[in-house]
Amino acid sequence: MGTKRKINPVRTPMPEQEADVRNKNFSEVALGYSREQAILEAQRCLQCKNPPCRKGCPVEIDIKGFIGHLASGDIPSAYKVIKQTNALPAVCGRVCPQENQCEGSCILGKKYEPVAIGRLERFVADNFDSDSVCEMITGDTACSLPNDQVKVACIGGGPSSLTVAGYLAARGVPVTVYEALHEIGGVLIYGIPEFRLPKSIVAREVGALWSKGVTFFPNWVGGKTITIEDLFDDGFDAVFIGVGAGLPKFLNIPGENLVGVFSSNEYLTRVNLGRAYDFPEHDTPAPHPKNVAVVGGGNVAMDAARTALRLGAENVYITYRRTLDELPARREELHHAIEEGVKMELLTSPVSINGDDNSHVKSMTLQIMELGEPDESGRCRPVAIAGQTKDIDVDMVIIAVGTGANPVLLEATPGLELNKWGYIMANPETGETSLHNVFAGGDIVGGSATVISAMGAGRRAAKTIAERLKV
Amino acid sequence: MSNKIIKKRALIPGQTSMLVLDAPQIAKKARPGNFIILRVTDKGERIPLTIADTDPDAGTITIVYLVVGKSSALLETLNEGDNILDLCGPLGKPTHIEKCGTVICIGGGTGIAAMHHIAKGHHNAGNHVVAIVGARSKDLLLFCDELGGFCPELIIATDDGSCGQKGFVTDVLRERLEKDKDVAEVVAVGPVPMMEAVSKVTKPFGVKTVVSLNSIMVDGVGMCGACRCNIGGETQFACVDGPEFDGHKVDFKELNMRLKQYKEQERVSMDLFRRQYGN
């Protein structure tokens, strides 16, 4: 008994900006661990014989391994372990829903708070510094020469494609990534706000891939500037499609085209990709309303609501048709949003958006709901209470109710089989589509999901591509 | 792609310019009706502009722009030999072109340039193209020589009568439709009031009318929904479902109000530009 170490039941807190300070700036909310805090937290890890945390990680990080190195203060070794399977650790450490994945499976979590695996991953990624980018990625001081017998193209520059590129580049395969927007990173750039994921972090990870020999072509639209057929004609041996699910959904209620009604995609793209928070220093404008309603309860809705607060809105409401218990956003994001002053209009569903004489949003009419019997998803179905509505005064409405499959590439690719929702049919184990040597992963296959699930799909596809091309 | 400006020509000095850009991949893929999105600086906005012409053999595309705000004023500061920072395209659905007989193509303002590419497409498909070009006065007309090169009929209308017929393009169009019952299609590209007026004129004649909508866009690939417009009661995205739509179905009032939504910010931006560039 004497050798059994005492486990701290409470995880090491992460320093963060005060709520009433951070809701006025775009700097990162969570400030990251110090070296001492990280090592202290790493030492909480039980170093299980059969660690379940790794099985909970879509990209199979050797979590026990990296935490072991970190606990002894060896950051470079910890970094190499993570980078063996994860091309974007600084991103994952920030935006993964760890509570449902690695941390959700942590044995320590059965009795106490689980090890803060995400925070540790972030610390290692942020604090490993190397003169040699090759070493940073592969652990080798010299980059392996490209295997010029084969080449692979990725369409879309988001997390799934970057994972494919990272996996194959580590095996010396030249990969070319075609991205429609002017910046690489996909949703990491246009979707996730600076205060959750600084663009400099994304740029650093992309830069590491660049130095490893990955070629990036921004401003190339798959299906428009280049088709899959063109890529095979140009000598590519395999193509990975990771174009995301970027078609905004609307509610089809009256008033939805009034001035002041935005899809969350437009609002976040203006602010993030266009840096509209820095207008007029940057040229892309964003609206500056007083009272904002965000429709939806996911992470994107939280991001939009918190962005609106930071751009100076006085009142920001999340309207969600169920209760807090069913709200799909990560608890941490919800908690941060409420702390910052976002108001919850729960059990409400928009009926109409009402305009003034200039066709500008003036108010929104909400139907009051109650919870009924559970539906097929297991969640209680929201049911309208007849005759009960209320109006809220708002001058802007952001619709954040998910996205559908963007048809641009799909329409330009004959023979590519889609499912009934318009997403690409791909083998869940291999990522292969109905077209030979064409693979797909991420939201264009499964619909709106998480960064890490897109990366998991990218990793599975990259493994298959590597086997297929014998690299 | 280098995106280099091979040629720059002031069409209306200080107001409208034409650029020929080195963009082989876009030139290869572009069809009439397509547009591009460009960015001039790393802090710049994404600006959509219709492709006025392409030369796939030379690997070039031609664009024409009107200096209206900061972004177009910044574009105007570039010269031959300079590179466009970001150039993305071709975007949008190409114009639906088939052999159908007589097609009247109407252009107003910088829209004449976009109309030129569509008219050329109809000409190449074997249609009899009647071009109607309108401007306030003679000095504001564009692409007349180019249109005259392949259109068997080129009719010019100016508000002040300084060139061609005095009056509006809609007057010319109405006369023509009254005389000629065999017009298969009318295409109109230009300011929103002009496209709306053209659609009103053609409606009683029952002639198919296509208009090219210049909605506000951000990504231009169907991702953001900024460009949504009401087409016969249905929401469509100008960037991927258009930019061309049935003029008889477009809710022009809604388009107009959505186009004005950043007016105040555009003014702030332009003031800043003037201070920075000292004019």
Contacts between the chains, C-beta under 8 A, distances in Angstrom:
chain1	res1	chain2	res2	distance
A	180	B	88	6.9
A	180	B	219	7.2
A	180	B	221	5.1
A	181	B	88	8.0
A	181	B	219	6.3
A	182	B	39	5.9
A	182	B	46	7.4
A	182	B	85	7.8
A	182	B	86	4.2
A	182	B	88	7.1
A	190	B	219	7.7
A	190	B	223	7.8
A	218	B	86	7.0
A	219	B	1	7.8
A	219	B	86	5.1
A	219	B	87	6.2
A	219	B	88	3.9
A	220	B	25	7.7
A	220	B	88	7.6
A	221	B	88	6.4
A	221	B	89	7.4
A	221	B	91	6.8
A	221	B	221	5.7
A	224	B	29	6.8
A	224	B	89	6.9
A	224	B	90	6.0
A	224	B	91	6.1
A	224	B	221	7.6
A	225	B	25	5.7
A	225	B	26	6.7
A	225	B	29	6.4
A	225	B	88	7.4
A	225	B	89	6.9
A	225	B	90	7.4
A	226	B	25	7.1
A	246	B	219	7.8
A	246	B	221	7.5
A	246	B	222	6.9
A	246	B	223	3.7
A	247	B	222	5.8
A	247	B	223	7.1
A	248	B	223	7.2
A	248	B	224	6.6
A	248	B	225	4.1
A	250	B	225	7.1
A	250	B	228	7.9
A	250	B	235	6.5
A	252	B	235	7.8
A	256	B	235	7.2
A	257	B	228	6.2
A	257	B	229	7.8
A	257	B	230	6.0
A	257	B	235	6.6
A	257	B	254	5.7
A	257	B	258	7.1
A	259	B	257	5.7
A	259	B	258	6.1
A	259	B	260	7.7
A	259	B	261	4.7
A	260	B	261	7.7
A	262	B	225	7.9
A	262	B	226	7.8
A	263	B	224	6.2
A	263	B	225	4.0
A	263	B	226	7.8
A	265	B	223	5.6
A	265	B	224	4.7
A	265	B	225	6.4
A	266	B	218	5.8
A	266	B	224	3.8
A	266	B	225	5.6
A	266	B	226	4.6
A	269	B	218	5.3
A	269	B	219	6.2
A	269	B	223	7.1
A	269	B	224	5.2
A	270	B	218	6.1
A	270	B	224	8.0
A	273	B	218	7.8
A	273	B	219	7.9
A	274	B	45	6.8
A	274	B	46	7.4
A	274	B	218	7.1
A	275	B	43	7.2
A	279	B	265	6.6
A	279	B	268	7.9
A	279	B	269	7.8
A	280	B	265	7.4
A	280	B	268	5.2
A	280	B	269	5.2
A	280	B	272	5.0
A	281	B	43	6.6
A	282	B	43	4.5
A	282	B	44	8.0
A	283	B	41	7.9
A	283	B	43	6.1
A	283	B	44	5.1
A	283	B	45	4.2
A	283	B	70	5.9
A	283	B	71	5.9
A	283	B	74	7.9
A	283	B	269	5.9
A	284	B	45	4.9
A	284	B	46	7.6
A	284	B	218	7.8
A	285	B	262	4.7
A	285	B	265	3.5
A	285	B	266	7.3
A	285	B	269	7.2
A	287	B	261	7.6
A	358	B	257	7.2
A	359	B	254	7.4
A	359	B	257	4.4
A	406	B	221	7.0
A	406	B	222	5.2
A	406	B	223	6.4
A	407	B	222	7.1
A	407	B	240	7.1
A	408	B	221	5.6
A	408	B	222	5.8
A	408	B	240	6.1
